[in-house]
Structures are given as C-alpha cells and as structure tokens.
C-alpha cells in the first residue's frame, strides 16, 4: 500500500513546516530538532516490546497458553495497524502537537475535541504509570535477590518509592531539553532491537526442542492453573478475547509521533511514517520474540502456574546467570527509556491542550522555557499525575486495562470524526493519503474493533477500570454541558478543503 502525495502538498523543509503550522493557526514555539528517525524512535520506544511484551506476558499466556503468542498476538497487532493507518492519514493533514485532540476538534467540533483531549490525557497518564510500575517490578525482581531480599516480601511503599524516583528522573530529563530526550530515545530504539534479537536467539538456542505446535494450541490457564492472573473461566473463546489485552497494551503510544510533530522536521511526511513503522516493526519483531518465550519454556503448565513471575522463571531456568543478568539490565534500561518517552508525549499533549485554553492554569502549562525550549510546567504536571495514578491503583493489570481503554477511545474519536468528514468538510489531505475509499473501510473496521477493546478492558479482575471509565465519561459530559462549552474556544479553525487556484 503506497500513499500518494496530495495535490498542492507543501514541499518538505523547515520553512514549509512553519508555513503549514501557521496555516493551522499556530506559531512555531518548540524547537524543531527531531529527524524522521527520531520521531519514529520516540513511538518505537513508547511501544517498547521489551516493556509490555514482557511485563504483560502473563496476561496472554496465563489465559490461553502458547496460542496467545502464535495467534492472539498477530491478531491484536493487525488491529493496531488498522488504527495506526487511520491515524497516519489524519496526522499527515494536521501535523500539530495537539494530535488526537486537535484532529477531533477540527473534524468533529469543539466538544468532540475537548472530550478526546481528556481521554487522551488519561490514557497517556495511565500508560506512563503502568510502564513505570512494570519497570519497577522488573528492577526489584532483578536487584532484590542480589541484596538477599525476597521481592515478594517488599512492602508497597518500596514500589512507590522506586516508581517516584524513576518518574522524577524522567521528568528531569524532559525538563532540560528535547536534545537529551532525543538522544536517549534514539539510543533506546537501537537498544530495544539489539536486546530483543539477542534475547530471542538465546532462548531459541536454549530450548530443549522447537515444538512449533505450542504456538497454535489453546490451553485453559485461568484460575490457579495460570497463577491467578485471570479468574476461573470455562470458555476458551472468552479467554482468547481477554488475552488480546497483551498485544493491545504493548502496541500503544504510537500517537507520540503526532505529539512531537512540532519538533519534527518534514512533519507531514515523517509523522505518519513514524506512526506506521513503529507499529509494523514492533508488532513483527514482537511476534518473533514472544513466540520464542513459549518455545523456550521448559514446561508450559509449570510456567503458567508462576503467574506474573513466568518471565523471570523462564530466564532463570534456561539461560546462564551472568548472561541472564546482562539481558535483565538491557530490558530494564529499555523500560526506563519507554517511560521517559511517555513523559515526553504526555507533556506535549498537556502543552497543546493548554495552548488552546482547555486546562486549568493554561497560561502556565502552555509556557515554553526560553532556555530549554520545553514546556517545563507541562512536563512536571504530567509526571506528577502519572505517579498519583500508581497510588490510586498500584495493581499492574488494572493500570494496563485503564491504559488500553482510555488510549483506544482517544484513538477512535478522531477516526470517527474523520470518517464522517472525509469527502465532505475534509477534502484537504496530506502527503500520506490512503485514498477516501480505503480510509473509510479501515476506519469502519477500527471502530467496530473498538467495542471489543473496551469490553476486554473492563473484565475481572480489572473491574476498577469500569467505574473509572464510566465516571470519566459522565463527568466530562456534565462539565461540558455545565458551562465549559461556553468558555472553551477550541483550536484555530484550519481550512479543511483544498485551496482554490
């Protein structure tokens, strides 16, 4: 599928970037220093198959066994790619830091954009929180035994303290400029690929036998058989649906390429490429990697019974201790950089929403430091919200479920608006153009799949995600109709149709 350039698309280059941004109603305030690779690396680092692919392994394997890697994973990635292609189409036409919020407001109206912004903000906060909790659990599982401590015996305050330290350092990195974050995320992109390849090859080499049938066999691991990850359930079909949360959670955050649009050179070209390529490479490399997990397990039943500790058990039983320790270190470093990129994405979304008057203290949150070229207040507020979220629900699976619900709802809202506006109010496309027919088809598939995504996210033991999501939707409706709609100006209204000669 090769997107075709739209007629009248501006030529690539810094002047064209600023001209397009001015046409969309904004001045260039952030420093445009990111290359196309850096934009891709930001989303690739947030997706980070060494984060969700490992820390959520039990959510898939603990449901239906090896088929979660062989069949459920690619099914989930295929859905993510459909969503990514739709978002890429819109991002190419409107490459602004507001991303999803801005697109929804332009294509669906102020209220639709305002609600999208809040769902996206909640999703980004939950993603950052869940990534840092997962990184903390990996760090404690690795470091505590070295000090002679049992990770399971450490109190919740230890996890909270480590999460706080990680989040604080990530915010500090973002405070001091995009150049440092770019270098770290560029390095993270390479690190993820290297560690994933080495880990995969090592596990396949250590496997007693390569039983490929494991990847297509379903096994009911609910209840005690799966370490209590999922409650007892008789239906394998239902369990397979629940296992989808593993790839759906892992392959999230690719909207980061859009949030960094105003810091990316040739944004109308590079932002959609960053979105699509990050999903394709993460999904493909991830599929091979998670398949290696299943093939290398000494005993599937014994591994499933370990629950959340299945990956640690896998490494300790298959690889030499020094080599496993080196891999652990690489995995933890990649998870840290994943959280770092999440803080970047969250802060840019807060900045963009505040710029249009959508947040309390908007004047402070939209301010860009003249010294560092970053929205400093937005960075620290985003990091603080993520840490506070871990105090509300420190349970990793609930954080992942909340992240999936809020993020995908915020993805689907501009897609729905784009579907309704395509060919009507919206006829001015960017250089990444799928064509109206293919966009409408993919958008319809994305929206239909979204119903299942929300259902998966609210199933036990993640019931806490249901009142949170429903309460957020109700509160947003009350606030909007209670007066926000009279005060919120929304983003500048850009031309949606091609200019007349």
C-alpha positions as CSV (number, residue, x, y, z in Angstrom):
1,X,0.0,0.0,0.0
2,X,1.7,3.2,-1.2
3,X,0.2,6.5,-0.1
4,X,0.1,9.1,-2.9
5,X,1.1,12.7,-2.5
6,X,-1.9,15.1,-2.3
7,X,-2.1,17.9,-4.9
8,X,-0.7,21.1,-3.5
9,X,1.1,19.5,-0.6
10,X,3.9,21.8,0.7
11,X,7.4,20.8,-0.1
12,X,9.5,19.3,2.7
13,X,11.7,21.5,4.8
14,X,11.8,23.8,7.8
15,X,10.1,26.8,6.1
16,X,7.3,24.5,4.8
17,X,6.9,23.1,8.3
18,X,6.4,26.5,9.8
19,X,4.2,27.6,6.9
20,X,1.9,24.6,7.4
21,X,1.8,25.2,11.2
22,X,0.8,28.9,10.6
23,X,-1.9,27.7,8.2
24,X,-3.2,25.5,11.1
25,X,-3.3,28.6,13.3
26,X,-0.1,28.2,15.4
27,X,3.3,29.8,15.7
28,X,6.5,27.8,15.9
29,X,7.4,27.8,19.6
30,X,9.0,24.4,20.2
31,X,12.4,23.7,18.8
32,X,12.2,21.6,15.6
33,X,15.2,19.3,16.0
34,X,13.8,15.8,15.5
35,X,14.6,13.8,12.4
36,X,12.3,11.3,10.9
37,X,14.2,8.5,12.6
38,X,14.0,10.3,16.0
39,X,10.2,10.7,15.5
40,X,9.9,7.0,14.8
41,X,12.2,6.1,17.7
42,X,10.0,8.1,20.1
43,X,6.9,6.0,19.3
44,X,9.0,2.8,19.0
45,X,10.4,3.5,22.5
46,X,7.0,4.0,24.0
47,X,5.6,0.8,22.4
48,X,8.8,-1.0,23.5
49,X,8.2,-4.7,23.1
50,X,10.6,-5.2,26.0
51,X,8.1,-3.4,28.2
52,X,4.6,-4.6,27.5
53,X,5.7,-7.7,25.7
54,X,7.5,-8.9,28.8
55,X,5.7,-7.3,31.8
56,X,2.3,-8.3,30.3
57,X,3.3,-11.8,29.1
58,X,1.2,-13.4,31.8
59,X,-1.9,-11.6,30.6
60,X,-1.8,-13.6,27.4
61,X,0.0,-16.8,28.3
62,X,-2.0,-17.0,31.6
63,X,-5.2,-17.0,29.6
64,X,-4.9,-19.5,26.7
65,X,-1.3,-20.7,26.8
66,X,1.0,-20.8,23.8
67,X,-1.7,-19.8,21.3
68,X,-1.6,-16.3,22.9
69,X,1.8,-15.8,21.2
70,X,1.2,-17.7,18.0
71,X,-2.3,-16.5,17.2
72,X,-3.7,-13.9,19.6
73,X,-0.6,-11.6,19.3
74,X,-0.7,-11.2,15.5
75,X,-4.5,-10.7,15.6
76,X,-4.0,-7.8,18.1
77,X,-1.2,-6.3,16.1
78,X,-3.3,-6.4,12.9
79,X,-6.0,-4.4,14.7
80,X,-3.4,-1.9,15.9
81,X,-2.0,-1.5,12.4
82,X,-5.5,-0.7,11.1
83,X,-5.8,2.1,13.8
84,X,-2.3,3.3,13.0
85,X,-3.0,3.7,9.3
86,X,-6.1,5.7,10.0
87,X,-4.3,8.0,12.5
88,X,-1.4,8.4,10.0
89,X,-3.8,9.7,7.3
90,X,-5.1,12.4,9.7
91,X,-1.7,13.2,11.1
92,X,-0.3,14.0,7.7
93,X,-3.0,16.6,7.1
94,X,-2.7,18.1,10.6
95,X,0.8,17.7,12.0
96,X,0.4,19.5,15.3
97,X,1.4,18.8,18.9
98,X,-2.2,18.5,19.8
99,X,-2.5,15.3,17.8
100,X,-5.7,13.4,18.5
101,X,-7.3,16.4,20.3
102,X,-6.6,18.8,17.5
103,X,-7.9,16.4,14.8
104,X,-11.1,15.7,16.7
105,X,-11.8,19.4,17.2
106,X,-11.2,20.2,13.6
107,X,-13.2,17.3,12.2
108,X,-15.8,16.8,14.8
109,X,-16.3,20.1,16.6
110,X,-15.1,21.7,19.8
111,X,-16.9,19.4,22.2
112,X,-15.7,16.3,20.5
113,X,-12.1,17.6,20.6
114,X,-12.3,18.6,24.2
115,X,-13.6,15.2,25.2
116,X,-10.9,13.5,23.1
117,X,-8.2,15.6,24.8
118,X,-9.3,14.4,28.3
119,X,-9.5,10.7,27.3
120,X,-6.1,11.0,25.6
121,X,-4.6,12.7,28.7
122,X,-6.0,10.0,31.0
123,X,-4.7,7.3,28.6
124,X,-1.2,8.8,28.5
125,X,-1.1,9.1,32.3
126,X,-2.2,5.5,32.7
127,X,0.4,4.3,30.1
128,X,3.2,6.2,31.8
129,X,2.1,4.9,35.2
130,X,1.8,1.3,34.0
131,X,5.2,1.4,32.2
132,X,7.0,2.8,35.3
133,X,5.3,0.2,37.6
134,X,6.3,-2.5,35.2
135,X,9.9,-1.2,35.1
136,X,9.9,-1.1,38.9
137,X,8.7,-4.7,39.2
138,X,11.4,-5.8,36.8
139,X,14.1,-3.8,38.7
140,X,13.0,-5.2,42.0
141,X,12.8,-8.8,40.6
142,X,16.4,-8.4,39.4
143,X,18.0,-6.3,42.2
144,X,16.3,-7.6,45.3
145,X,17.8,-11.2,45.2
146,X,21.2,-9.7,44.7
147,X,20.8,-8.0,48.0
148,X,19.4,-11.1,49.7
149,X,15.9,-9.8,49.7
150,X,12.7,-11.6,48.6
151,X,10.9,-9.3,46.1
152,X,7.5,-10.7,47.2
153,X,8.2,-9.6,50.8
154,X,8.9,-6.0,49.9
155,X,6.1,-3.7,51.0
156,X,4.1,-1.5,48.7
157,X,6.0,1.6,49.9
158,X,9.1,0.2,48.3
159,X,7.4,0.0,44.9
160,X,6.0,3.5,45.4
161,X,9.5,4.9,46.3
162,X,11.1,3.3,43.3
163,X,8.3,4.5,40.9
164,X,8.7,8.0,42.3
165,X,12.5,8.0,41.8
166,X,12.1,6.7,38.2
167,X,9.4,9.2,37.3
168,X,11.3,12.1,38.9
169,X,14.4,11.4,36.9
170,X,12.4,11.1,33.6
171,X,10.7,14.4,34.3
172,X,14.2,16.0,34.9
173,X,15.5,14.7,31.6
174,X,12.5,16.2,29.8
175,X,12.9,19.4,31.6
176,X,16.4,20.0,30.3
177,X,15.5,19.9,26.6
178,X,14.4,17.8,23.7
179,X,18.0,17.2,22.6
180,X,18.7,15.0,25.6
181,X,15.4,13.1,25.3
182,X,16.0,12.6,21.5
183,X,19.4,11.1,22.1
184,X,18.1,8.8,24.7
185,X,15.1,7.7,22.7
186,X,17.3,7.2,19.6
187,X,19.6,5.0,21.7
188,X,16.6,3.2,23.1
189,X,15.3,2.3,19.7
190,X,18.6,0.6,18.9
191,X,18.8,-1.0,22.4
192,X,15.3,-2.4,22.0
193,X,16.1,-4.1,18.7
194,X,19.5,-5.4,19.9
195,X,18.2,-6.8,23.2
196,X,15.1,-8.3,21.6
197,X,17.2,-10.1,18.9
198,X,19.8,-11.4,21.4
199,X,17.1,-12.5,23.8
200,X,15.1,-14.3,21.1
201,X,18.2,-16.1,19.7
202,X,19.4,-17.1,23.1
203,X,16.0,-18.5,24.1
204,X,15.6,-20.4,20.9
205,X,19.1,-21.8,21.2
206,X,18.4,-22.9,24.8
207,X,15.0,-24.5,24.0
208,X,15.2,-28.3,24.6
209,X,13.1,-28.8,21.4
210,X,11.3,-26.5,19.0
211,X,7.7,-27.7,19.3
212,X,6.0,-25.3,16.9
213,X,2.6,-26.8,17.7
214,X,2.8,-24.9,21.0
215,X,2.1,-21.7,19.2
216,X,-1.3,-22.8,18.0
217,X,-2.5,-24.9,20.9
218,X,-5.0,-23.3,23.2
219,X,-5.0,-24.3,26.9
220,X,-7.2,-23.0,29.7
221,X,-4.9,-21.4,32.2
222,X,-7.5,-19.4,34.0
223,X,-7.7,-19.6,37.8
224,X,-4.9,-21.3,39.8
225,X,-3.5,-23.0,36.6
226,X,-2.4,-19.6,35.4
227,X,-1.2,-18.3,38.8
228,X,-4.5,-16.5,39.4
229,X,-3.8,-13.9,36.6
230,X,-7.4,-14.4,35.3
231,X,-10.4,-15.7,37.3
232,X,-11.6,-19.2,36.5
233,X,-13.3,-19.2,33.2
234,X,-14.6,-22.2,31.1
235,X,-14.9,-20.5,27.7
236,X,-11.7,-20.6,25.7
237,X,-13.2,-18.0,23.3
238,X,-13.7,-15.6,26.1
239,X,-10.2,-16.2,27.4
240,X,-8.7,-15.6,23.9
241,X,-10.5,-12.3,23.9
242,X,-9.1,-11.4,27.3
243,X,-5.6,-12.4,26.1
244,X,-5.8,-9.6,23.5
245,X,-5.1,-7.1,26.2
246,X,-1.4,-8.3,26.0
247,X,-0.7,-7.1,22.4
248,X,-3.2,-4.2,22.6
249,X,-1.4,-2.8,25.7
250,X,2.0,-3.4,24.3
251,X,1.3,-1.8,20.9
252,X,0.1,1.6,22.3
253,X,1.7,5.0,22.4
254,X,2.4,5.4,18.7
255,X,0.5,8.7,18.8
256,X,3.7,10.1,20.4
257,X,4.9,10.7,16.8
258,X,2.0,13.1,16.4
259,X,2.6,14.8,19.8
260,X,6.2,15.6,18.7
261,X,5.0,16.9,15.3
262,X,6.0,20.5,16.0
263,X,9.5,19.3,16.9
264,X,9.9,17.1,13.9
265,X,11.4,18.2,10.5
266,X,9.2,17.5,7.5
267,X,6.4,16.6,9.9
268,X,3.7,16.0,7.3
269,X,5.9,13.2,5.8
270,X,7.7,11.9,8.9
271,X,4.9,11.8,11.5
272,X,2.7,9.3,9.6
273,X,5.8,7.3,8.7
274,X,6.8,7.2,12.4
275,X,3.3,6.0,13.4
276,X,3.0,3.2,10.9
277,X,6.6,2.0,11.0
278,X,6.7,1.9,14.8
279,X,3.6,-0.4,14.8
280,X,4.9,-2.6,11.9
281,X,8.4,-3.2,13.4
282,X,7.2,-3.5,17.0
283,X,4.5,-6.0,16.0
284,X,6.7,-8.0,13.7
285,X,9.8,-8.2,16.0
286,X,7.5,-8.7,19.0
287,X,5.8,-11.7,17.4
288,X,9.1,-13.5,16.9
289,X,10.2,-12.6,20.4
290,X,7.1,-13.7,22.3
291,X,7.0,-16.9,20.2
292,X,10.5,-17.6,21.4
293,X,9.2,-17.2,25.0
294,X,6.7,-20.0,24.5
295,X,9.1,-22.3,22.6
296,X,11.8,-22.0,25.3
297,X,9.6,-22.7,28.3
298,X,10.8,-25.9,29.9
299,X,7.2,-26.8,30.9
300,X,4.1,-24.9,29.8
301,X,2.0,-25.8,32.8
302,X,4.7,-25.1,35.3
303,X,5.4,-21.7,33.6
304,X,1.7,-20.7,33.6
305,X,1.4,-21.5,37.3
306,X,4.1,-18.9,38.0
307,X,1.6,-16.2,37.1
308,X,3.3,-12.8,36.9
309,X,6.7,-14.4,37.6
310,X,6.7,-16.5,34.5
311,X,9.2,-14.5,32.5
312,X,11.7,-14.3,35.4
313,X,11.3,-18.1,35.9
314,X,11.9,-18.6,32.1
315,X,15.2,-16.7,32.2
316,X,16.4,-18.3,35.4
317,X,15.8,-21.9,34.2
318,X,17.0,-21.5,30.6
319,X,20.0,-19.1,30.5
320,X,23.3,-18.9,32.4
321,X,23.0,-16.5,35.3
322,X,25.6,-13.9,34.1
323,X,24.1,-13.8,30.7
324,X,20.5,-13.6,32.0
325,X,21.7,-10.7,34.3
326,X,23.0,-8.8,31.3
327,X,19.8,-9.2,29.5
328,X,17.8,-8.1,32.6
329,X,19.9,-4.9,32.7
330,X,19.2,-4.2,29.0
331,X,15.5,-4.9,29.5
332,X,15.3,-2.6,32.5
333,X,17.1,0.2,30.6
334,X,14.7,-0.1,27.7
335,X,11.7,0.1,30.1
336,X,13.2,3.2,31.6
337,X,13.5,4.8,28.2
338,X,10.0,3.8,27.4
339,X,8.7,5.7,30.4
340,X,10.9,8.6,29.5
341,X,9.3,8.8,26.1
342,X,5.8,8.5,27.7
343,X,6.6,11.6,29.8
344,X,7.6,13.5,26.7
345,X,4.4,12.5,24.9
346,X,2.2,13.4,27.9
347,X,3.8,16.8,28.4
348,X,3.4,17.7,24.7
349,X,-0.3,16.8,24.8
350,X,-0.8,18.9,28.0
351,X,1.1,21.8,26.4
352,X,-1.1,21.7,23.2
353,X,-4.4,21.4,25.1
354,X,-3.4,24.3,27.4
355,X,-2.3,26.4,24.4
356,X,-6.0,26.3,23.3
357,X,-7.3,27.2,26.8
358,X,-8.5,23.6,27.6
359,X,-6.9,23.2,31.0
360,X,-6.9,25.0,34.3
361,X,-3.8,27.2,34.7
362,X,-3.5,27.1,30.9
363,X,-1.2,30.1,30.9
364,X,1.4,28.3,33.0
365,X,1.1,24.9,31.3
366,X,1.5,26.3,27.8
367,X,4.6,28.3,28.6
368,X,7.8,27.1,26.9
369,X,11.1,27.7,28.7
370,X,13.2,30.1,26.6
371,X,16.4,28.4,27.9
372,X,15.5,24.8,27.4
373,X,12.8,25.0,24.7
374,X,10.5,22.7,26.6
375,X,7.1,23.1,28.3
376,X,8.5,22.8,31.8
377,X,5.3,23.0,33.8
378,X,3.5,20.5,31.5
379,X,6.4,18.1,32.0
380,X,6.2,18.1,35.8
381,X,2.4,18.1,35.9
382,X,2.3,15.1,33.6
383,X,4.9,13.2,35.6
384,X,3.0,14.1,38.9
385,X,-0.3,12.8,37.5
386,X,1.3,9.5,36.4
387,X,2.8,8.9,39.9
388,X,-0.5,9.8,41.6
389,X,-2.2,7.3,39.3
390,X,0.0,4.5,40.7
391,X,-1.2,5.4,44.2
392,X,-4.8,5.0,43.1
393,X,-4.3,1.5,41.7
394,X,-0.8,0.0,42.1
395,X,-2.1,-3.2,40.5
396,X,-0.3,-3.6,37.2
397,X,-3.1,-5.4,35.3
398,X,-5.6,-2.7,36.3
399,X,-3.3,0.1,35.1
400,X,-2.8,-1.7,31.8
401,X,-6.6,-2.1,31.3
402,X,-7.2,1.5,32.1
403,X,-4.5,2.5,29.6
404,X,-6.0,0.4,26.9
405,X,-9.5,1.8,27.4
406,X,-8.6,5.4,27.5
407,X,-5.9,5.3,24.8
408,X,-8.0,3.5,22.3
409,X,-11.1,5.6,22.9
410,X,-9.0,8.6,22.3
411,X,-7.6,7.0,19.1
412,X,-11.1,6.1,17.8
413,X,-12.7,9.5,18.4
414,X,-10.7,11.4,15.7
415,X,-11.1,8.4,13.4
416,X,-14.9,8.6,13.8
417,X,-14.8,12.3,13.2
418,X,-12.6,11.8,10.1
419,X,-14.9,9.1,8.8
420,X,-17.8,11.5,9.0
421,X,-15.9,14.4,7.5
422,X,-13.9,12.6,4.8
423,X,-15.0,13.7,1.3
424,X,-17.3,16.4,2.8
425,X,-15.9,19.1,5.1
426,X,-12.4,17.4,5.0
427,X,-11.0,17.2,1.5
428,X,-7.5,18.6,2.0
429,X,-5.2,15.6,2.7
430,X,-1.6,15.5,3.5
431,X,1.2,13.7,1.6
432,X,0.3,10.4,3.3
433,X,-3.0,9.6,1.6
434,X,-4.6,6.2,1.6
435,X,-7.5,7.4,-0.6
436,X,-11.0,8.0,0.6
437,X,-12.3,4.5,0.0
438,X,-9.5,2.7,1.9
439,X,-9.6,5.2,4.7
440,X,-13.4,4.7,5.2
441,X,-13.0,0.9,5.2
442,X,-10.2,0.9,7.7
443,X,-11.9,3.5,9.9
444,X,-15.1,1.4,10.0
445,X,-13.0,-1.7,11.0
446,X,-11.2,0.3,13.7
447,X,-14.5,1.5,15.2
448,X,-16.1,-2.0,15.2
449,X,-13.0,-3.4,16.9
450,X,-13.0,-0.7,19.4
451,X,-16.2,-2.1,21.0
452,X,-14.3,-5.3,21.8
453,X,-11.3,-3.4,23.1
454,X,-13.4,-1.6,25.7
455,X,-15.2,-4.9,26.7
456,X,-11.8,-6.6,27.2
457,X,-10.6,-3.8,29.3
458,X,-13.3,-3.9,32.0
459,X,-13.4,-7.7,32.6
460,X,-12.4,-9.1,36.0
461,X,-10.0,-8.7,37.8
462,X,-9.9,-5.2,36.3
463,X,-13.4,-4.2,37.3
464,X,-11.9,-0.9,38.7
465,X,-11.4,0.3,35.2
466,X,-15.2,0.3,34.5
467,X,-16.3,2.8,37.1
468,X,-13.2,4.9,36.3
469,X,-14.0,5.0,32.6
470,X,-17.8,5.4,33.0
471,X,-17.2,8.1,35.7
472,X,-14.8,10.0,33.5
473,X,-17.3,9.9,30.6
474,X,-20.1,11.1,32.8
475,X,-18.0,13.8,34.5
476,X,-16.8,15.1,31.1
477,X,-20.4,15.3,29.8
478,X,-21.6,17.2,32.9
479,X,-18.7,19.6,32.8
480,X,-19.1,20.3,29.1
481,X,-22.8,21.0,29.2
482,X,-22.5,22.7,32.6
483,X,-20.5,25.6,31.2
484,X,-17.2,24.6,29.6
485,X,-18.8,24.7,26.2
486,X,-19.4,28.5,26.6
487,X,-15.8,29.2,27.7
488,X,-13.6,26.8,25.7
489,X,-12.6,28.4,22.4
490,X,-11.1,25.3,20.9
491,X,-8.2,25.3,18.4
492,X,-7.9,27.7,15.4
493,X,-10.1,26.5,12.6
494,X,-7.9,25.5,9.7
495,X,-9.1,25.1,6.1
496,X,-10.2,21.5,5.5
497,X,-10.7,21.8,1.8
498,X,-8.0,22.3,-0.9
499,X,-7.2,25.9,-1.7
500,X,-8.7,27.2,-4.9
501,X,-6.2,28.3,-7.6
